[in-house]
C-alpha cells in the first residue's frame, strides 16, 4: 500500500518530473494554494442570489433541491478527505461549502410548499452516503478509508462537473445561452483549472487533479459555446429603417 503521509499543503514528499515539482512555499505554490480555495468559495456563493429570491418570494417555485444538497454532501466528502491528508487548501474552502450548502438546503426546506416525500428521499440518500462512509471508518484501515473517501469525492466531482453540460442541448435547441450563464461557465473553468494546477504541480494528488481537470475541460467547452453563439449574433446582419429606405430609393 502506498504511503499517504502528507504535509499541510497536501503534497507528497517524493515525486519527480512535473507532478509535485512546485514547492508549496514557493510563489507559484502559494498562488495555487490560495487561488484554488478562493475559486471554490466563489462557486459556493453563486447560489446566494437564487436563495435570496426564494426567501423574498417565500417559495421555491420550480427550483430543485438537488444542487444545494449536493453542494453540502460533496463539500463534506472533500472536507473529510482534506482532514485525512492534512491539506489546509482543501479543508478551508470545503468548510465554507458545508456551511453554505447546509444553509441553502435549510432555507429551501423552510420555504418549500408541496409534497415533501421527494425531498425527504433525496435527504435520506445523502444521509445514507455519508453514513456508509462513516461506518467504513470504523471497519477499514486508514489507508483504505483514504482511498474510499478520495474515490467517492472525486467521482462526485466528475459527475457534478459534467452535469452543466446537459444544458448544451437546450442551448443548441434554442440558439441561446440563457440556460447556461456565462458567469457560471467561467467560474467552473477557473475553479477546475486552478485546482488541477494545485493537485498536479503542488500536491501531486490524482484524486484532486483528475476530477478538476475534467471540470476545467467542461468549463472550457461551455466557454467555447458562449464564444460560438456570440460570434453568431455578431455575424447576424442588422437593417435599420434608414438603410432600407436608401435601398428602396
C-alpha positions as CSV (number, residue, x, y, z in Angstrom):
1,X,0.0,0.0,0.0
2,X,1.4,3.4,-1.0
3,X,2.1,5.9,1.8
4,X,-0.4,8.8,2.2
5,X,1.7,10.8,4.6
6,X,1.2,14.4,3.5
7,X,2.0,17.8,5.0
8,X,-0.3,20.8,5.4
9,X,0.0,21.7,1.8
10,X,-1.3,18.2,0.7
11,X,1.9,17.5,-1.2
12,X,3.7,14.2,-1.4
13,X,7.4,14.1,-0.3
14,X,9.0,12.0,-3.0
15,X,7.9,12.9,-6.5
16,X,9.7,13.5,-9.8
17,X,9.1,15.3,-13.0
18,X,6.4,17.9,-13.4
19,X,4.0,16.4,-10.9
20,X,4.6,17.8,-7.5
21,X,7.5,19.9,-8.8
22,X,6.3,23.2,-7.3
23,X,7.1,23.6,-3.6
24,X,4.1,24.7,-1.5
25,X,6.0,27.6,-0.1
26,X,7.1,29.0,-3.5
27,X,5.4,31.9,-5.1
28,X,3.6,29.6,-7.6
29,X,2.7,27.1,-4.9
30,X,1.2,29.8,-2.8
31,X,-0.7,31.1,-5.7
32,X,-2.4,27.8,-6.4
33,X,-2.9,27.1,-2.6
34,X,-4.8,30.4,-2.3
35,X,-6.4,30.9,-5.7
36,X,-7.9,27.4,-5.8
37,X,-9.8,27.8,-2.5
38,X,-10.9,31.3,-3.4
39,X,-12.3,30.0,-6.7
40,X,-14.2,27.3,-4.8
41,X,-15.6,29.8,-2.3
42,X,-16.8,31.9,-5.2
43,X,-18.6,28.8,-6.6
44,X,-20.3,28.3,-3.2
45,X,-21.5,31.9,-3.2
46,X,-23.1,31.8,-6.7
47,X,-26.4,30.3,-5.5
48,X,-26.8,33.1,-2.9
49,X,-28.8,35.3,-5.3
50,X,-31.2,32.4,-6.0
51,X,-31.6,31.7,-2.3
52,X,-32.4,35.3,-1.6
53,X,-35.1,35.2,-4.3
54,X,-36.6,32.1,-2.6
55,X,-36.7,34.0,0.8
56,X,-38.2,37.1,-0.8
57,X,-40.9,35.1,-2.7
58,X,-41.4,32.7,0.3
59,X,-41.5,29.9,-2.2
60,X,-39.0,27.7,-4.0
61,X,-41.1,27.7,-7.2
62,X,-39.9,25.1,-9.7
63,X,-36.3,25.1,-8.3
64,X,-34.9,21.7,-7.4
65,X,-33.3,20.9,-4.0
66,X,-30.6,18.7,-5.6
67,X,-27.9,21.3,-6.4
68,X,-28.0,22.7,-2.8
69,X,-28.0,19.3,-1.2
70,X,-25.2,18.1,-3.5
71,X,-23.1,21.1,-2.6
72,X,-23.4,20.2,1.1
73,X,-22.6,16.5,0.6
74,X,-19.8,17.0,-1.8
75,X,-18.2,19.6,0.4
76,X,-18.5,17.2,3.4
77,X,-16.7,14.5,1.4
78,X,-13.8,16.8,0.4
79,X,-13.6,18.2,3.9
80,X,-13.1,14.7,5.2
81,X,-10.5,14.0,2.5
82,X,-8.7,17.2,3.3
83,X,-8.6,16.4,7.0
84,X,-7.2,12.9,6.3
85,X,-4.4,14.3,4.1
86,X,-3.9,17.3,6.3
87,X,-4.3,19.8,3.4
88,X,-5.5,23.2,4.6
89,X,-6.1,24.4,1.0
90,X,-8.7,21.6,0.7
91,X,-10.1,21.9,4.3
92,X,-10.8,25.7,4.3
93,X,-13.0,26.1,1.2
94,X,-14.9,22.9,1.8
95,X,-15.7,24.0,5.3
96,X,-17.3,27.1,3.7
97,X,-19.0,24.8,1.2
98,X,-20.5,22.6,4.0
99,X,-21.7,25.8,5.8
100,X,-23.2,27.4,2.7
101,X,-24.7,24.1,1.3
102,X,-26.3,23.3,4.6
103,X,-27.7,26.8,4.9
104,X,-29.1,26.8,1.3
105,X,-30.7,23.4,1.9
106,X,-32.3,24.5,5.2
107,X,-33.7,27.7,3.6
108,X,-35.1,25.5,0.7
109,X,-36.8,23.2,3.1
110,X,-38.3,26.1,5.1
111,X,-39.8,27.7,2.0
112,X,-40.9,24.6,0.1
113,X,-44.6,24.2,-0.4
114,X,-45.7,20.8,-1.7
115,X,-45.1,17.1,-1.4
116,X,-42.2,16.6,1.0
117,X,-41.8,12.9,0.1
118,X,-39.4,13.5,-2.8
119,X,-37.3,15.9,-0.9
120,X,-37.0,13.5,2.0
121,X,-36.0,10.7,-0.3
122,X,-33.1,12.9,-1.6
123,X,-32.2,13.7,2.0
124,X,-32.2,10.0,3.0
125,X,-29.9,9.2,0.1
126,X,-27.5,11.9,1.1
127,X,-27.6,10.7,4.7
128,X,-27.1,7.1,3.5
129,X,-23.9,8.0,1.6
130,X,-22.4,9.9,4.5
131,X,-23.5,7.3,6.9
132,X,-21.9,4.5,4.9
133,X,-18.6,6.3,4.7
134,X,-18.8,6.9,8.5
135,X,-19.3,3.2,9.1
136,X,-16.4,2.4,6.8
137,X,-14.1,4.5,9.1
138,X,-14.9,2.0,11.9
139,X,-14.1,-1.0,9.7
140,X,-11.4,-0.2,7.2
141,X,-7.7,0.8,7.7
142,X,-6.7,4.5,7.4
143,X,-5.2,3.8,4.0
144,X,-8.3,2.1,2.7
145,X,-10.5,4.9,4.2
146,X,-8.5,7.5,2.4
147,X,-8.8,5.6,-0.9
148,X,-12.6,5.1,-0.5
149,X,-13.2,8.7,0.5
150,X,-11.0,10.1,-2.2
151,X,-12.7,7.9,-4.8
152,X,-16.2,8.9,-3.7
153,X,-15.3,12.6,-3.5
154,X,-13.5,12.5,-6.9
155,X,-16.4,10.6,-8.5
156,X,-18.9,13.2,-7.2
157,X,-16.8,16.0,-8.6
158,X,-16.7,14.4,-12.0
159,X,-20.4,13.9,-12.1
160,X,-21.3,17.4,-11.0
161,X,-18.6,19.0,-13.2
162,X,-20.2,17.3,-16.2
163,X,-23.8,17.9,-15.2
164,X,-23.9,21.5,-16.5
165,X,-23.1,20.1,-20.0
166,X,-26.7,18.9,-20.1
167,X,-27.6,22.5,-20.7
168,X,-25.9,22.3,-24.1
169,X,-28.9,20.5,-25.5
170,X,-31.1,23.4,-24.5
171,X,-28.6,25.9,-25.8
172,X,-28.3,24.5,-29.3
173,X,-32.1,23.9,-29.5
174,X,-33.0,27.4,-28.5
175,X,-29.9,29.0,-30.1
176,X,-29.4,30.9,-26.8
177,X,-27.0,30.6,-23.9
178,X,-29.6,31.9,-21.4
179,X,-29.8,28.5,-19.7
180,X,-26.0,28.4,-19.3
181,X,-24.9,31.6,-17.6
182,X,-21.5,32.9,-18.6
183,X,-20.5,33.6,-15.0
184,X,-21.2,30.0,-14.0
185,X,-19.2,28.7,-17.0
186,X,-16.3,31.0,-16.3
187,X,-16.3,30.1,-12.6
188,X,-16.4,26.4,-13.4
189,X,-13.4,26.8,-15.8
190,X,-11.3,28.8,-13.3
191,X,-12.1,26.5,-10.4
192,X,-11.2,23.4,-12.4
193,X,-8.0,24.9,-13.9
194,X,-6.7,26.2,-10.5
195,X,-7.4,23.0,-8.6
196,X,-6.0,20.9,-11.4
197,X,-2.8,23.0,-11.1
198,X,-2.7,22.7,-7.4
199,X,-3.3,18.9,-7.5
200,X,-0.8,18.2,-10.2
201,X,2.0,20.7,-9.5
202,X,1.8,21.2,-5.7
203,X,0.1,18.2,-4.1
204,X,0.8,15.6,-6.8
205,X,-2.5,14.1,-5.9
206,X,-4.5,12.4,-8.8
207,X,-7.6,12.4,-6.5
208,X,-7.5,16.2,-6.8
209,X,-6.2,16.9,-10.3
210,X,-8.1,14.3,-12.3
211,X,-11.7,15.4,-11.5
212,X,-10.7,19.1,-11.6
213,X,-9.1,18.7,-15.0
214,X,-12.3,17.2,-16.2
215,X,-14.2,20.0,-14.6
216,X,-12.0,22.6,-16.2
217,X,-12.5,20.8,-19.5
218,X,-16.3,21.0,-19.1
219,X,-15.9,24.7,-18.3
220,X,-13.8,25.2,-21.5
221,X,-16.5,23.5,-23.6
222,X,-19.1,25.9,-22.2
223,X,-16.9,29.0,-22.8
224,X,-16.3,27.8,-26.4
225,X,-20.1,27.5,-26.8
226,X,-20.5,31.0,-25.5
227,X,-17.9,32.3,-27.9
228,X,-19.6,30.5,-30.8
229,X,-23.0,32.0,-30.2
230,X,-21.5,35.4,-29.5
231,X,-19.9,35.1,-33.0
232,X,-23.2,34.0,-34.5
233,X,-25.0,37.0,-33.0
234,X,-22.4,39.5,-34.1
235,X,-22.4,38.0,-37.6
236,X,-26.1,38.4,-38.0
237,X,-26.8,41.4,-40.3
238,X,-29.0,44.1,-38.9
239,X,-31.0,46.5,-41.0
240,X,-32.1,49.9,-40.0
241,X,-35.2,51.7,-41.5
242,X,-32.9,54.3,-42.9
243,X,-30.7,51.8,-44.8
244,X,-33.9,50.1,-46.1
245,X,-35.2,53.4,-47.4
246,X,-32.0,54.0,-49.2
247,X,-32.1,50.6,-50.8
248,X,-35.7,51.3,-52.0
249,X,-34.8,54.7,-53.4
